[in-house]
């Protein structure tokens, strides 16, 4: 039985999750657990980082089986990766006529229960959600926050629930990262929206820029009367999309942030010192951010704008919270696969920082590497990149090829294909990307599989160099090459 709404009270409500180890699913588990639900779940046997999140809650994922399902289950939530007609848990739930709900529907239903804000954009969603949660953790608002990855300042979790949150209080706030792919965010019911960026992506679903832009406009138009759109004035696509949405819905209130913004959330970039970026927000003063990149400063400004607008919605004086806002930004140290520092070792006199980052779009790669170049001055930057999906690589081949200018050395691999793609029909290969990058960069290498590059990477990291501050070795992309950095780091003897 398909349903689209939650019961009024989660206390002692038994909920079963099918595909419980997914990042979004595990985050939803945390949110419902905090609301008092009793949770079970099933998934594959392979261990994921989300297993540790579930185990902290006393939850162990069971193998898929009809035996997982019983009549005392009040609700079944399932990942879109699993089919109602073929998954044994879902088949059993259907036979018992139990209420079932897709993850996106469940997230949307949860947003109906609170005063909700959705964070969207082609880039920056997870960092902005993590920064927003870090700030809100310092404020006295009843709120839950959901990010698309583990955030260190969320106690290494995907979610945050503040001490003021009340399980039965309808006036709670809910902030969530919301995804544009396949129009998933249209299931969400926002009172406010943050828009970080708009450009061409997910070409298998949005074949043109206009198609993905229209998806964002449709999402923005879900705002209630006089709803607020907080958008990045420095991003051409976000600004254009905001103005088009305003043209369609004149009542929408536009709140810009960034260097080019007018109003209270205009940003002025400062310098870098003692491992932190300094920046100023016009209405709030100076802040310190301990992660690299101008794009992260913009994400911080978005988080501050949203947090301030939530304070205003709650009837609070923003200026009374200035120091707490600063504490929240300083608290943020990134998230899993978002400029995540794996470790640090010294090899043959080279001080080496090992890092991993999820950047998989040319714009994200370019801005992230530029941020590293500024933040880690005097270091040799070696980036190992694996492109994700044939459709994205083919559509943006020129942009990918031009995105590594801030790296001193580039290592490339095969394309990490999506399960929804036909590799035999692909119009591009990892070698084709390598050939294009070689035209623009003097130091590029190719290894089909990530593990074939291990000996080469170890040799490069141990070689003498002219960089006084050592090296930064970063694995980058949405493929499985993150294992290369982890493997080399663990095998090197300092």
C-alpha positions in Angstrom: 0.0 0.0 0.0 1.7 3.2 -1.2 1.4 6.2 1.1 2.7 9.8 1.1 2.3 11.0 4.7 3.6 10.0 8.1 1.6 9.2 11.3 1.2 12.0 13.7 3.4 10.5 16.4 6.7 8.5 15.8 7.0 7.4 19.4 7.5 3.6 19.5 6.4 3.4 15.8 8.1 0.5 14.1 9.6 1.5 10.7 11.5 -0.9 8.4 14.0 0.4 5.9 14.8 -1.5 2.7 18.3 -0.4 1.5 19.1 1.0 5.0 22.8 1.5 4.3 22.3 4.2 1.6 23.6 7.6 2.7 20.2 9.3 2.5 18.4 6.3 4.0 20.8 6.1 7.0 20.3 9.9 7.5 16.5 9.4 7.5 17.0 6.6 10.0 18.8 9.0 12.3 16.1 11.6 12.0 13.2 9.2 12.8 15.2 7.5 15.6 15.6 10.9 17.2 11.8 11.3 16.9 11.3 8.1 18.8 10.7 5.5 16.1 11.7 1.9 16.5 13.8 0.9 13.4 14.8 -2.2 11.6 16.4 -2.5 8.2 17.8 -4.7 5.4 20.6 -4.4 2.8 23.5 -6.2 1.1 26.2 -7.8 3.2 29.0 -5.4 2.0 30.1 -3.0 4.7 29.7 0.7 4.1 30.7 3.7 6.2 27.0 4.0 7.1 27.2 0.7 9.0 29.0 2.6 11.8 26.2 5.2 11.9 23.6 2.5 12.2 25.6 0.6 14.8 25.8 3.8 17.0 21.9 3.6 17.1 22.0 -0.1 17.9 20.8 -1.1 14.4 22.2 -4.0 12.4 21.2 -4.4 8.8 19.8 -7.8 8.0 20.0 -9.6 4.7 17.0 -9.1 2.4 14.3 -11.6 3.3 10.6 -11.9 3.6 11.2 -12.9 7.2 12.1 -9.3 8.0 8.5 -8.3 7.5 5.8 -8.7 10.1 2.3 -7.2 10.8 3.6 -5.0 13.6 5.6 -2.9 11.1 3.7 0.4 10.8 5.7 1.7 7.8 8.2 0.5 5.2 10.5 3.0 3.6 12.6 1.8 0.6 15.4 3.1 -1.6 14.7 3.6 -5.3 17.5 1.1 -6.0 15.0 -1.7 -5.0 11.9 -2.8 -6.9 8.6 -3.6 -5.2 8.1 -6.5 -7.6 11.5 -8.2 -7.0 12.8 -7.3 -3.5 11.7 -10.0 -1.0 11.1 -7.5 1.8 8.9 -5.4 -0.4 7.1 -8.4 -1.9 6.2 -9.5 1.7 5.1 -6.0 2.7 2.9 -5.8 -0.3 1.3 -9.1 0.5 0.5 -7.9 4.0 -0.8 -4.5 2.6 1.7 -2.6 4.8 2.1 1.1 4.1 5.2 1.7 1.8 7.0 4.9 0.9 9.9 5.8 -1.3 12.9 7.6 0.3 12.1 10.8 -1.6 8.5 10.6 -0.6 9.5 10.0 3.0 11.8 13.1 3.0 8.9 15.1 1.5 6.5 13.8 4.1 9.0 14.8 6.8 9.3 18.3 5.4 5.5 18.7 5.7 5.8 18.1 9.5 8.0 21.1 10.1 8.9 24.6 9.0 11.3 23.3 6.3 14.2 24.8 4.2 15.6 23.0 1.2 19.3 23.5 0.1 19.7 22.9 -3.6 22.2 23.5 -6.5 24.4 21.6 -8.9 27.4 22.3 -6.5 27.8 23.0 -2.9 24.7 21.3 -1.4 26.4 19.1 1.1 28.9 21.7 2.3 26.2 24.3 2.7 24.0 21.9 4.6 27.0 21.0 6.8 27.8 24.6 7.5 24.1 25.4 8.2 23.9 22.6 10.7 27.2 23.7 12.3 25.7 27.2 12.8 22.3 26.0 13.9 24.0 23.8 16.5 25.0 26.9 18.3 21.6 28.5 18.3 18.5 27.9 20.5 16.2 26.7 17.7 14.4 23.3 17.6 15.8 21.9 14.4 16.9 18.8 12.6 19.4 19.1 9.7 20.1 16.5 7.0 23.3 16.6 4.8 24.2 14.3 2.0 27.4 13.0 3.7 28.9 12.5 7.1 29.8 15.9 8.6 32.5 16.0 11.2 30.8 18.7 13.3 27.6 16.6 13.4 29.5 14.1 15.6 30.6 12.3 12.4 26.9 11.8 11.4 24.8 12.8 8.4 22.3 14.6 10.6 22.0 17.0 13.5 19.2 17.2 16.0 19.4 20.1 18.5 18.7 19.8 22.2 15.7 22.1 21.7 14.0 19.8 19.2 10.7 18.5 20.5 9.3 15.2 19.2 5.7 16.4 19.4 6.2 20.1 18.6 4.9 21.0 15.1 6.9 24.2 15.2 10.2 22.4 14.7 12.5 23.5 11.9 13.9 21.1 9.3 16.8 21.9 6.9 17.7 19.3 4.3 20.0 18.9 1.3 17.6 18.4 -1.7 18.7 16.8 -5.0 17.7 17.8 -8.5 18.4 14.5 -10.1 15.2 12.9 -11.6 13.3 15.9 -10.0 13.7 14.3 -6.6 13.5 17.6 -4.8 9.9 18.2 -6.1 8.8 15.8 -3.3 10.0 18.3 -0.7 7.8 21.1 0.7 10.1 24.1 1.5 9.2 27.3 3.3 12.7 28.7 2.3 15.1 27.6 -0.4 18.9 28.1 -0.8 20.1 27.9 -4.4 23.9 27.6 -4.7 24.5 27.1 -8.4 22.8 26.1 -11.7 24.6 24.7 -14.7 24.4 21.7 -17.1 24.7 18.3 -15.3 23.0 14.9 -15.1 22.8 14.9 -18.9 21.1 11.4 -18.9 18.1 13.0 -17.4 18.5 16.7 -18.2 19.8 16.7 -21.8 19.9 20.5 -22.1 20.8 23.4 -19.7 17.2 24.7 -20.1 15.8 21.3 -18.9 17.8 21.4 -15.6 17.2 25.1 -15.1 13.4 24.5 -15.5 13.6 21.8 -12.8 15.1 24.3 -10.4 12.4 26.9 -11.4 9.7 24.4 -10.7 11.2 23.6 -7.3 11.5 27.3 -6.4 7.8 27.8 -7.4 6.9 25.3 -4.7 7.6 28.1 -2.1 4.6 29.4 -0.3 3.2 32.9 -0.8 6.1 35.4 -0.1 8.5 32.5 0.3 12.2 33.3 0.4 14.8 32.2 -2.2 18.4 32.7 -0.9 20.6 32.5 -4.0 24.2 33.0 -4.9 24.7 36.2 -6.8 28.2 35.2 -7.9 26.8 32.2 -9.8 25.5 33.1 -13.2 23.1 30.2 -13.4 21.7 30.7 -9.9 21.2 34.4 -10.5 19.5 33.9 -13.9 17.3 31.1 -12.4 16.3 33.3 -9.5 15.2 36.1 -11.8 13.2 33.8 -14.0 11.5 32.3 -11.0 10.7 35.8 -9.8 9.2 36.6 -13.2 7.0 33.6 -12.9 6.1 34.2 -9.3 6.3 37.9 -8.4 5.6 37.3 -4.7 8.8 35.3 -4.2 11.3 37.2 -2.0 14.9 37.1 -3.4 17.8 37.2 -0.9 21.2 37.3 -2.6 24.5 36.4 -1.1 28.1 36.6 -2.3 30.6 39.1 -3.5 28.2 40.5 -6.1 25.2 40.6 -3.7 23.4 43.7 -2.6 22.1 43.8 0.9 23.3 42.4 4.2 24.8 39.1 2.9 27.4 40.7 0.7 30.8 38.9 1.1 34.3 40.4 1.2 37.1 37.9 1.0 40.1 38.4 3.3 43.4 36.6 3.6 44.5 33.1 4.8 46.4 32.7 8.0 46.9 30.0 10.6 44.9 27.4 8.6 41.8 29.5 8.2 40.1 31.8 5.6 39.0 35.2 6.8 35.9 36.8 5.2 33.4 39.4 6.1 29.6 39.4 5.7 28.3 43.0 5.7 25.6 42.7 8.3 27.4 40.3 10.6 31.1 41.1 10.7 34.3 38.9 10.2 34.3 35.1 10.2 37.0 32.4 10.2 36.5 29.3 8.0 38.9 26.3 8.5 38.4 24.6 5.1 39.9 25.7 1.7 38.4 27.4 -1.3 36.5 30.6 -2.2 33.5 28.4 -3.0 33.4 27.2 0.6 33.3 30.9 1.8 30.2 31.3 -0.5 28.7 28.2 1.0 29.3 29.6 4.5 27.6 32.9 3.5 24.6 30.8 2.3 24.5 29.0 5.6 24.6 32.3 7.5 21.9 33.8 5.4 19.6 30.8 5.9 20.3 30.7 9.7 19.6 34.4 10.1 16.4 34.1 8.2 15.3 31.2 10.4 16.1 33.3 13.4 13.9 36.1 12.0 11.1 33.6 11.3 11.3 32.6 15.0 11.0 36.2 16.1 14.6 36.5 17.3 17.0 39.4 17.0 19.8 38.3 14.7 22.4 40.7 16.1 22.1 39.1 19.5 23.5 35.9 18.0 26.5 37.3 16.1 29.1 35.6 18.2 27.3 32.3 18.1 27.1 32.5 14.3 30.8 33.0 14.2 31.3 30.0 16.5 29.2 27.9 14.2 31.3 28.7 11.1 34.5 28.2 12.9 33.2 24.8 14.1 32.9 23.4 10.6 35.8 21.2 9.4 34.2 19.6 6.3 32.6 16.3 5.7 33.3 12.8 4.3 34.7 13.1 0.8 34.5 16.9 0.9 38.2 18.0 1.2 38.4 15.2 3.7 42.0 14.9 5.2 42.8 11.1 5.3 46.1 11.7 7.1 49.5 13.1 7.0 53.0 11.5 6.7 56.6 12.4 6.0 58.4 10.4 3.3 62.0 11.2 2.4 61.6 14.6 3.9 58.4 15.3 2.0 55.5 16.4 4.3 52.5 14.8 2.5 48.8 15.5 3.2 46.5 12.8 1.9 43.0 14.2 0.9 39.8 12.9 -0.7 37.1 15.0 -2.4 33.9 14.1 -4.2 34.2 16.9 -6.9 33.0 15.3 -10.1 31.9 18.2 -12.3 34.4 20.4 -14.1 33.4 23.6 -12.2 33.7 21.8 -8.9 37.1 20.4 -9.8 38.4 23.7 -11.0 37.2 25.7 -8.0 38.3 23.1 -5.5 41.8 22.8 -6.9 42.1 26.5 -7.0 41.1 26.6 -3.4 43.8 24.1 -2.5 46.4 26.1 -4.5 45.7 29.2 -2.4 45.2 27.4 1.0 48.2 25.1 0.7 50.7 27.4 -0.7 54.2 26.0 -1.3 52.9 22.4 -1.8 53.1 20.3 -4.9 49.5 19.3 -5.7 49.0 15.8 -7.3 45.4 15.0 -8.2 44.2 11.6 -9.0 40.8 11.9 -10.8 38.2 9.3 -12.0 35.4 10.7 -14.1 31.8 9.6 -13.3 29.3 8.6 -16.0 29.9 8.6 -19.8 27.1 11.1 -20.4 28.6 13.8 -18.2 32.1 13.2 -19.5 31.0 13.3 -23.2 28.9 16.4 -22.7 31.5 18.3 -20.8 34.8 16.9 -22.2 36.3 20.3 -23.0 35.4 21.6 -19.6 36.9 18.6 -17.9 40.1 18.9 -19.9 40.5 22.5 -18.7 39.7 22.0 -15.1 43.1 20.8 -13.8 45.2 24.0 -14.2 45.8 24.4 -10.5 47.3 20.9 -10.1 51.1 20.3 -10.7 50.5 16.7 -11.7 47.4 14.8 -12.9 46.6 11.1 -12.8 43.6 9.8 -14.8 41.7 6.5 -15.0 38.8 4.8 -16.9 35.4 6.4 -16.6 33.4 5.1 -13.6 30.1 4.1 -15.3 26.7 4.4 -13.7 24.6 1.3 -13.6 22.0 3.0 -15.7 24.5 3.5 -18.6 25.4 1.3 -21.6 29.2 1.2 -21.7 29.2 -0.4 -25.1 27.3 2.6 -26.6 29.6 5.2 -24.9 30.9 8.0 -27.0 33.9 8.7 -24.8 36.5 6.8 -22.8 39.0 7.6 -20.0 41.8 7.6 -22.7 39.9 10.2 -24.7 39.8 12.4 -21.6 43.5 11.8 -21.0 44.3 12.9 -24.6 42.3 16.1 -24.1 43.9 16.9 -20.8 47.4 16.3 -22.3 46.7 19.2 -24.7 46.4 21.6 -21.8 48.6 20.2 -19.1 52.3 19.2 -19.1 52.3 16.5 -16.5 49.5 13.9 -17.0 49.5 10.2 -16.6 47.0 7.4 -17.3 46.3 4.1 -15.5 43.1 2.2 -16.5 42.4 1.0 -12.9 43.2 2.9 -9.8 45.2 0.1 -8.3 47.6 0.1 -11.3 48.7 3.5 -10.2 49.9 2.6 -6.7 53.6 2.0 -7.4 53.7 5.2 -9.5 52.1 7.3 -6.8 54.4 5.9 -4.1 57.4 6.7 -6.3 56.2 10.3 -6.9 55.5 11.0 -3.2 59.0 9.8 -2.3 60.8 11.8 -5.0 62.8 14.9 -4.3 61.0 18.1 -5.3 61.4 21.9 -5.2 58.2 22.6 -3.1 59.2 23.9 0.3 56.0 22.9 2.1 55.8 19.3 0.8 52.9 17.8 -1.1 49.2 17.5 -1.3 47.9 14.2 -2.8 44.2 14.3 -3.5 41.9 11.6 -4.9 39.0 13.3 -6.6 35.7 12.2 -8.3 32.6 10.1 -7.7 34.3 6.9 -8.7 36.1 4.3 -6.6 39.6 5.8 -6.9 39.3 7.1 -3.3 40.7 3.7 -2.4 44.1 4.7 -4.0 44.8 7.5 -1.5 43.7 5.4 1.5 45.7 2.4 0.3 48.9 4.3 -0.3 48.6 6.2 3.0 48.1 3.0 5.0 51.0 1.2 3.2 53.6 4.1 3.4 55.9 3.9 6.5 56.5 7.4 7.8 
